[in-house]
């Protein structure tokens, strides 16, 4: 029973780490781009800040998709592993 709890806790910690990594990335994105927008107001060129905003925004979107897709596919992967273990046990006559 202790081992199952440790395994669940380890998995929970990994999932929290993935989420926090994305949230920190999003927070830094917002802060930096607000700074670039403010800097843009002083330079007078109305469009240059849009390029880092769009490029980094695409990277952030991909990071979010990968993070949250991986969180929701954990159960699917676990079922696949369990099915493979059962299949191997059957093929070995256990």
Secondary structure, DSSP 8 states (H G I E B T S, - for coil): -HHHHHHHHHHHHHHHHHHHHHHHHHHHHHHHHHHHHHHHHHH--SSTHHHHHHHHHHHHHHHHHHHHHHHHHHHHHHHHHHHHHHHHHHHTT-
